[in-house]
Amino acid sequence: MTPFNLAFYEFTESIFWYVVFNYTIDFLFLIDIIVIFNTAFTNDAFEVVDNRKLIAINYIQGWFTIDLLAIVPFDLITELLSSNGDDSTSNVN
């Protein structure tokens, strides 16, 4: 979705269903992170590991960073930062 968002950013922000769809997908990724923190895995010896602490350590050392970056709403962050910057510069003049 990112290449499409970058190419048509001006148009996609005005389409309500598209914005809702985009944030729904982000929410589903958040649910996925929660589920993975509660899902057992098999170790190298093919033993099932169901200790929650070991599951969390394994996930954080693996895909957690990538999954977390996938749900960060960078567009909202940059919009908030740019609007705050515009307000502060307009007050100076």
Secondary structure, 3 states (H helix, E strand, C coil): CHHHHHHCHHHHCCCHHHHHHHHHHHHHHHHHHHHHCCCCEECCCCCEECCHHHHHHHHHHCCHHHHHHHHCCHHHHHHHHHHHHHHHHHHHC
